[in-house]
Amino acid sequence: MTTPAAEADIDDDLVDRLIRTQHPDLAGPLSLVANGWDNVIYRLGTDLSVRLPRRQVAVDLIVNEQRWLPVLAEHVEVALPVPVRVGVPGEGYPWPWTIAPWYEGRTVADVPPFDRSGIAVPLADFMTALHRPAPPDAPRNPVRGVPLAARDEAVRHRLRSIPRSADLLPLWEKLASLPPWPGPALWLHGDPHPANLLLNGEGLAAVLDFGDLTSGDPATDLAAAWLVFDENAREVFRSRVDADEMTWERARGWALAIGTALAAHSADNPSMAAIGEHVLDQVLLT
């Protein structure tokens, strides 16, 4: 599956005009960093970034970030992309947008899995701090934090295009049949794959991209144990998080669900496809 077409024309000139009109004191050199599924990201000067939705479906996601990241940042020790300024529609651009900090470093996706063990403890501590009861008006995401059974049709569909489906389908059927999370809806990052984790040296510098921010089953985020780590680091991560056996097994199910999405939908993104292959390898191990 290829990247969806943009629904708004975004270029350097538009972003520069938006900043100069709404936040002139922050105007500076711009460089395009990413033009992804949902957002376009520019670097602004040396220490800021600009994030603009490129599709209508991403608008609510960026509004959620603007509303809730300042709240969540108070509870975690890892840096989050808390908005520095909020932009509004203008200059022909129809949606809200964000100016946030720019964090130096490289993503965990740029590091081989066997070299990621150094963040097992800080990532576990981040999730433990984040996973607190969410308020009734917290965002709800139909594909994250929900019972695994709700993802059954989508996962089965993706497995049809994945060569290892003969091994993966029985595992999915077993995990998807587990009882759902019985506790309160907890805050979740929602998309804990290696490209959303930033390293500074060997440490965890920041957790990025809260577009899937939601509330629900913490097992969704604990899928990082398979998305990010190999078997040894996964045990370190597990020893640090408060997850009973049932939650840990649901986390494995979430890893399989997310892994099939990455494996099936990343034909034009080799880095994300590699993450998908890694996680499918790992869920078959433990």
N, C-alpha and C positions, 0 to 999 in steps of 0.2 A: 504494500500500500504506500502510495506516495504522499508527500506533504500536501494538505488541503490548500486550495487556492485562497489567497488573501481576499478579504471583503472590504478592505480599505487600502488606498494607495499611500504608502508611507515611504518617504525618502529623507535624505539628509536635510534638504531645504525645509520640508514640513516640520521636522522635529526642531530645527533651529528656530523657526518662526514661533512655534508653540512656546518654547522656552523663553525667547526674547519678549513675547507678549505677556506671558503669565508669571514668569520668574526671571526677570532680566538680570538680577544680581548673580544668577548661577550660569549665565550663558558662557559658552566656551567651545573648544574644539570637540567635534563629534566623530566617532568611528563606529561603524556597524560591527556588532559582535555576533549576533545570532538572528536568524529569521526562521523561527520554528513553527510548530503546528499552530500555536495559539497567539504567540507574542513576538514582537520585534524588540530586540534589546540593543541599545547603543551605549557605548562608554562616553561619558561627558567629562571632559578634562581628565584629571588623574585620579579622582577619588569618588566619582559619582557614576551612576548608571541611569538610563531612561528605559522604561518598560512600557510598551504600547500594545494593546490588543490589536491583532490583525484580522480577527473574526468576531462576530457578534457573540458566539458561544463563550468566548473568553472574558467578556465584560464583567459578568457577575463574579468571576474568579478574581479579577484584579480588585474589584470592590471589596470582596472578602478579605484580601490581603491588607488593603488600606484600613479596614475597620478593625481587624483582629490582631495583626502582627504586633502593634504596640502593646497590646494586652499580654500576649504570649511571651514576648521578649522579657517581661518582668520576672518570669518564672524559670528561665533557662539560662545557663552560663555560656552557651555557644552563641556566636553572633548570628542574627537573622536580618534579612533585607527589609528592615523597618523603613517605611517611607520617610524621606526627608521633606519632600513636598508632594502635594497631590495636584495633578492637572485636570482640567475640565475640557469638554469639547470646544473646539475653536479652529480657526484657519482652515475650515473645510473638513476637519477630522471630527468624527461623530461621538467619540467615547471618552471616558475618563482614562487617565494615564498616571504614571508614577515616576518620581525621581527618588532613587534609593542609593545607599552607599555602594561603592565598588570595592570588592574584596580581592586583594591579590592572592594568587595561589594557583593551584591546578586541581582539577576535579579528581575524585577517587577513580573515576572511569579511566583516567590516564595512567593509572598505576596497576601493575599486574595483581591479580587477586592474592597471590601468596605474599605480597608486600603490604597488605592492608591491615594487618593484625594490630598495628599501633593505634587504630581508632576504635577498636572493639569496645574498650571501656568507656571512652568519652561519648561514643554514639549511644551506648546503652544508658549512660547517665542522662544524656539529653532526652531520650525517649521516656525514661522514668519521670523526669521533671515535667515533660510535656503532657504525659498521659494522666491528666486530672479531669474530674467531672466537668463537662462542658455545659454552659447555660442553655436554656430552652431555645434561645434564638441563634444558637451556633449554626453554621452552615451544615447542610446535609447534602451528601454526594451519593447519587444513585449507584455508583460503581465502586465505592470505597467505604469501608466501615460497616457494610451490610452483612447479613448472613451469607456464608459461602454458597448456599444453595441458590441464592438469587443470581449468582454468576454462572450457573451450570450451563445454560444454553449457549452463552457466549464462549465459554471455555471449550465446550464440545465442538462448536463450530470451528474455532481456531485449531484445535487438535487435528482436524481433518487435513490441514496443510502442513503438519509438522511430522517429519519422518519417524520420530520416536513415539508416535501416538500409541503403539501397541503396549509400550511400557508405561506411558504416562496416564492413559485413560483409566486403567484400574486404580491407580493411585489417586487420581482426581475423584473418582466415584467414592472411594473410601473416605477421603478428607471432606468432600462436600456433604457427606451424610452426617458429619459430627454435629452435636447440639450447638446452637448458636450461643454467642456471648450472653451470659445471664446478667451481667452487671450494668451499671449506668453507662450512658454514652460518654466516652472520654474524648478529649481533644486528640486529633490525629494530624500528622503531616500529610499522609495520604499517598505519597509517591516516593518512597524511600530508596530510590535506586542510586547507583554510584555517581551518576552525572549531576545529582543534586546535592552532593557532599563535597565541600571544598577543603583542600589540604593547605596548610602552611608549614612547609617542611614535612614532618611525619605526623603532625597533630591535626586535629579537626578544627579548622579555622571558622567555618560557617556552614549552616544548612540553608540551602537555596530553594527557590521555586515552590511557594506554598499555594500554587494555583489549585491543587486538589485538597486544600485544607478542609477538614470536615470533622465530624464527631461520630463515634460508634465503637466498634470492636478494636481494641489495641493490637490484636493479632495482625491487622493490616500493616501496621508499621513494623512489627517484629519480623515481617517477611524479609527485612533487610539482612537478617542472619544468613539467608541463602542468596539474596540479591548481591550482597556486598562481599561476603567472606567465603573462605574455604572452610573445610571441616574443623581444623584446629582453632581458627579464630572464632568460628561459630560457637564453640564450647565456651570460650572466654566471654563472649557476648551473652550467652545464655546464663552463665553463672552470675551475671551482673544485673539482669532484669528480673522483675517479679512476675514470672509467668508459670502457671501450673501446667501440667502435662497436656490438658485439653487445649489451653490457649496456645501452647507451643505447636501442637499438631495443626490447629487452625492457621497459625502463622505459616507453616509449611504449605498449607493449601493456598493461602494468599500468595506465597512466592510462586507457586505453580501457575496460578491465575495470571499474575502480572508477567511472569516469564513467557507464557504463551502469547500474551499481547505483544511483548517486545519482539519475540521471535517471528511472529506472523506479520507484524505491521512496520518493520524497519528495513524494508528492502533498499531504501535510498539513504540509510543511515547506518554505516558499518559499525560504528561505536555502540549504538543501541542494540543492534542485532547481536553483537558479541556479548553484551550483558544478558540478553535473552538466552543465548546458548549456555552461558555460564550457569545461570540459575536453574535451567532445566537439568544440567549435569548434576548440580548440587542436590536438588530435591530427590533425585533417584538414589543418592548416597544415604541420606538420613532424613 
